[in-house]
Amino acid sequence: MKALLWIDRRMCLGTGLCEAMSPELFVLADDNLAQVIERHLHDDDRVELARSVAECCPSGAIVVSAEAHARASEEGTGS
Amino acid sequence: MVESGQPAPLFSSEYYQDPYPTFAWLRENSPVHEFRFPVGDVRMWIVTRYEDVRTVLSDSRFSSEGGRWGNEEFKQAGLVSGAGSVLEEAVTVVDPPAHTRLRRLAMSTFTPRRVEEWRGIVRRLVTSTLDRCAERGRFDVMEDYAGVVSAGVMGEILGFRIERHQELVETLAKVFPSDPALMRYVPEGMAKICEYAERLVEEKRRNAGEDLTSALIRAEEAGDQLSKKELVAMVAAMILAGSDTIRAFVGNAVLALLDRPDQARLLRERPELAGSAVEEFLRFEGALSTVLFRLTTEDLDLAGTKLPAGSPVIAAILSANRDPLRFAEPDRLDITRTGTRHLGLGHGLHNCLGAALARLEGEIAIPALFERFPGLVPATPREEIRYIESWAMRRVVRLPVEVAEDGPVSAAAGPSA
């Protein structure tokens, strides 16, 4: 399964939960907000990992979306 | 800065009343500081700079699993959180993968709709509690306001029957005593909280409602659910982490505003500042001076200090939040402050699970007190306001106030200068 991973930076509070849970997918950038390292996820394990981090995020700022659905909403977030 | 002066020793009576000079000295002179913990005389380190505190809270080599990674000295001294109870495997003290599973199941119940319901609960309890305070005219912010609201909210959210609320308030007072002489009742209180949690889980299993306990029972992720033991631990952890902390936080914020009438006036005149004010209260003096112990999983180097595997480390979030390297004029309360995120609700894996509730209660309960009583003044000399002697929690013992008869002195005055 393929998915697209991104952060809604207007919602991110920089709590660092995502980076602590999965440093291979997330990092806190210089402005202390989260950034994704891997945008396109290609295998089920990665997608599942991203989903579990997204569900733990205290501000709901992490979005994991099936590739096709992602295109439209991705416009304008510019993460 | 503080080169010459000898600051109060860590965890001494003087330190508890004013830890800030000690923190300032440590940040400057010994940012990863070795000392002996008063309980069990255990060798450990306290970390006081913002940068280093963040490292400790985000680097997986600093574990929360005391029973697994702590050295013998630490374990022998009985410092493993929750040891011997259901809380041993609570979400607060386990690391991934167990942590991921528990946190994910818990977070799945914090839906936007449920959080909106909490807002209604908080508003209602704040209003009824303020009514009772108004009748009194003179009251203790800790016991008659913040304590009633925080325990009441937690009781209602979890689905306690209303007649048990007072019992919950009393048991919480036992678990988090203001008087060190009452420390011996802590285990008894702790056992009672676990017992309440167990009874509540059993009750909701038979008779589910719309409350959070019932939601946790129903919570499911890919066919996986919390076991009975995990449910009890989760509910007990929520009671323990989510009531007295809010009481402490609200109390500290109220005291900060009583000390600074200009900031109280600003908040009254511009209610839209409630959100940024809460962040500033969490930074300035949140409920915790330190988070729970972390244990090093291997030999490592932290900011130039070597820590052997199994070392207990205390991350002083209150000190990090006053670090002048991160915050301009850190000792000044400014409810319009923006910029660097504070660590008042922790950071990383174990950052506050109930952050949304903490913010919500703060945004409602703190401004409401000053809105209802614009002429609120302390009813005791400032030097008589004392802090409890707890290594982790920062909370005033009592905060007596009275409602001035004539309303606000500044009613006719313009905006503050």
Interface residues (C-beta under 8 A of the other chain):
Chain A: L13 G14 T15 G16 L17 E19 A20 M21 L28 N32 S52 E55 C56 C57 P58
Chain B: R54 L57 S58 S60 P96 T100 R103 R104 M107 S108 E221 T340 R341 L345 G346 H347 G348 L349 N351 C352 L353 A355 A356
